[in-house]
Amino acid sequence: MNSLASIKIGIIGATGAVGVETLKLLSEINHPLDNIFLFASERSVGKRIKYKNSEIEILETSDENLKKIDVGFISVSSEVSELLAPKIVSNGGIVIDDGSAFRMKKDVPLVVPEINQQDLDSHLGIISIPNCTTTPLVMVVDAINQMSTVEKVVVSTYQAVSGTGKEAVLELENQQNGNVETKIYDYQIANNVFPHVDDFLEDGFTKEEHKMINETRKILHDNNIEIIPTCVRVPVKVGHSESLCLTLKDDISINKINETFRKYQGIKLLDNKSVTPYPMPLLSEGKKDVFVGRVRKSINNAREINLWLSCDNLIKGAALNALQILE
Ligand SMILES: NC(=O)c1ccc[n+]([C@@H]2O[C@H](COP(=O)([O-])OP(=O)(O)OC[C@H]3O[C@@H](n4cnc5c(N)ncnc54)[C@H](OP(=O)(O)O)[C@@H]3O)[C@@H](O)[C@H]2O)c1
């Protein structure tokens, strides 16, 4: 058994959009069934979830059960994370948290392993992963930073409903089938788009937009980078896309930028010569890479690079990033 296989892993939120993907990734690496512990809300306790040719029962998040795990992947609301994470840590375990509860805390590393895995050296038991819109953005900025500092990014997101969780996926499906009832969102999402993800703040930006700004700065250790986001929800089930305009310190050729994207671990460049000419959410669904395409310069400014990306918000945007941290 290798060292990872001997780790007792708990998935807290195992029935949710992210938790389901985490279990699939554990299945891909053949993590032993006996070293997987699944948790969800009281509603789900006792249910059995398929794992390979067997099943695993959902446990309640009692103190006794949480003591069984070495590492907890937490994919629940911030309130539940804040309650459960300290318990796991006080038992000597490590928490890798998908939510926003701890991301901006000083002693919590916020990590995308391709960029800042050295930050893991200073964790005190809790490690956070970024928001699913931040991860692909910082990977692109990090790649370009290797050639010239990115000074500013204007970004518009096209975010899938699974980013809100499993109930939002059901709401979209129901609306597509003619039931236009709204429970999760303020407005109908089927056949619609809204420039509104998470709560509005006093400055007119949303919480989600603030997350993109603050998390990018923390991961890159760069408080000067200017990020101007507009976060938009679109009627797509899985796969967030983003349109970026990046201002670089220097004039770097598109060939050089494309070459760097080709070499960057975790980015897949789709240029016009590829079979598929550009990234799309359906193409990124179920995949581990951040797909980047339509890389071009602004017509009137050689230091501005424009591009489009798509990324599976549940995989690299959440479950995979967390698992890579453990690895
Ligand atoms: N979705 C994404 O793209 C994405 C990406 C990055 C980060 N995240 C973050 O990941 C977290 C989970 O998101 P999600 O999309 O997977 O949500 P979700 O689909 O709504 O799933 C929520 C999970 O939490 C469980 N849960 C609810 N109350 C609980 C409690 N008191 N104790 C234990 N478990 C409880 C639910 O169990 P039941 O089934 O029993 O209700 C379910 O398994 C959020 O913090 C989110 O911000 C999500």
The ligand as an SDF file (V2000), in Angstrom:
LIG
                    3D

 48 52  0  0  0  0  0  0  0  0999 V2000
  -19.9970   23.4310   -6.7570 N   0  0  0  0  0  0  0  0  0  0  0  0
  -18.8370   23.9760   -7.0890 C   0  0  0  0  0  0  0  0  0  0  0  0
  -18.5110   24.1930   -8.2770 O   0  0  0  0  0  0  0  0  0  0  0  0
  -17.8540   24.3390   -6.0170 C   0  0  0  0  0  0  0  0  0  0  0  0
  -16.5600   24.6370   -6.3850 C   0  0  0  0  0  0  0  0  0  0  0  0
  -15.6400   25.0140   -5.3990 C   0  0  0  0  0  0  0  0  0  0  0  0
  -16.0570   25.0540   -4.0860 C   0  0  0  0  0  0  0  0  0  0  0  0
  -17.3500   24.7360   -3.7560 N   0  0  0  0  0  0  0  0  0  0  0  0
  -17.7460   24.7800   -2.3460 C   0  0  0  0  0  0  0  0  0  0  0  0
  -17.9490   23.4470   -1.9010 O   0  0  0  0  0  0  0  0  0  0  0  0
  -18.9630   23.4180   -0.9020 C   0  0  0  0  0  0  0  0  0  0  0  0
  -20.0340   22.4000   -1.2920 C   0  0  0  0  0  0  0  0  0  0  0  0
  -20.5900   22.7640   -2.5170 O   0  0  0  0  0  0  0  0  0  0  0  0
  -21.5170   21.7850   -3.3630 P   0  0  0  0  0  0  0  0  0  0  0  0
  -21.7180   22.4960   -4.6530 O   0  0  0  0  0  0  0  0  0  0  0  0
  -21.0010   20.3940   -3.3910 O   0  0  0  0  0  0  0  0  0  0  0  0
  -22.8940   21.8370   -2.5100 O   0  0  0  0  0  0  0  0  0  0  0  0
  -24.1850   20.8660   -2.5570 P   0  0  0  0  0  0  0  0  0  0  0  0
  -24.2630   20.1660   -3.8530 O   0  0  0  0  0  0  0  0  0  0  0  0
  -25.3130   21.7030   -2.1450 O   0  0  0  0  0  0  0  0  0  0  0  0
  -23.8770   19.7720   -1.4210 O   0  0  0  0  0  0  0  0  0  0  0  0
  -23.8470   20.1090   -0.0490 C   0  0  0  0  0  0  0  0  0  0  0  0
  -23.4210   18.9020    0.7740 C   0  0  0  0  0  0  0  0  0  0  0  0
  -23.3820   19.2990    2.1440 O   0  0  0  0  0  0  0  0  0  0  0  0
  -24.0710   18.3050    2.9090 C   0  0  0  0  0  0  0  0  0  0  0  0
  -24.5580   18.8870    4.1610 N   0  0  0  0  0  0  0  0  0  0  0  0
  -25.5270   19.8350    4.3210 C   0  0  0  0  0  0  0  0  0  0  0  0
  -25.6800   20.1080    5.6400 N   0  0  0  0  0  0  0  0  0  0  0  0
  -24.7990   19.3290    6.3020 C   0  0  0  0  0  0  0  0  0  0  0  0
  -24.4990   19.1310    7.6730 C   0  0  0  0  0  0  0  0  0  0  0  0
  -25.1290   19.8290    8.6460 N   0  0  0  0  0  0  0  0  0  0  0  0
  -23.5390   18.2320    8.0240 N   0  0  0  0  0  0  0  0  0  0  0  0
  -22.8820   17.5260    7.0690 C   0  0  0  0  0  0  0  0  0  0  0  0
  -23.1320   17.6610    5.7390 N   0  0  0  0  0  0  0  0  0  0  0  0
  -24.0790   18.5470    5.3730 C   0  0  0  0  0  0  0  0  0  0  0  0
  -25.1710   17.8580    1.9850 C   0  0  0  0  0  0  0  0  0  0  0  0
  -25.7220   16.6350    2.4360 O   0  0  0  0  0  0  0  0  0  0  0  0
  -27.2710   16.1970    2.1100 P   0  0  0  0  0  0  0  0  0  0  0  0
  -27.2550   15.6200    0.7200 O   0  0  0  0  0  0  0  0  0  0  0  0
  -27.5530   15.1840    3.1400 O   0  0  0  0  0  0  0  0  0  0  0  0
  -28.1110   17.4320    2.2010 O   0  0  0  0  0  0  0  0  0  0  0  0
  -24.3870   17.7140    0.6910 C   0  0  0  0  0  0  0  0  0  0  0  0
  -23.6390   16.5190    0.7060 O   0  0  0  0  0  0  0  0  0  0  0  0
  -19.4680   24.8510   -0.7750 C   0  0  0  0  0  0  0  0  0  0  0  0
  -18.7970   25.4910    0.2890 O   0  0  0  0  0  0  0  0  0  0  0  0
  -19.0650   25.4880   -2.0770 C   0  0  0  0  0  0  0  0  0  0  0  0
  -18.8640   26.8620   -1.9470 O   0  0  0  0  0  0  0  0  0  0  0  0
  -18.2450   24.3660   -4.6960 C   0  0  0  0  0  0  0  0  0  0  0  0
  1  2  1  0
  2  3  2  0
  2  4  1  0
  4  5  1  0
  4 48  2  0
  5  6  2  0
  6  7  1  0
  7  8  2  0
  8  9  1  0
  8 48  1  0
  9 10  1  0
  9 46  1  0
 10 11  1  0
 11 12  1  0
 11 44  1  0
 12 13  1  0
 13 14  1  0
 14 15  2  0
 14 16  1  0
 14 17  1  0
 17 18  1  0
 18 19  2  0
 18 20  1  0
 18 21  1  0
 21 22  1  0
 22 23  1  0
 23 24  1  0
 23 42  1  0
 24 25  1  0
 25 26  1  0
 25 36  1  0
 26 27  1  0
 26 35  1  0
 27 28  2  0
 28 29  1  0
 29 30  1  0
 29 35  2  0
 30 31  1  0
 30 32  2  0
 32 33  1  0
 33 34  2  0
 34 35  1  0
 36 37  1  0
 36 42  1  0
 37 38  1  0
 38 39  2  0
 38 40  1  0
 38 41  1  0
 42 43  1  0
 44 45  1  0
 44 46  1  0
 46 47  1  0
M  CHG  2   8   1  16  -1
M  END
$$$$
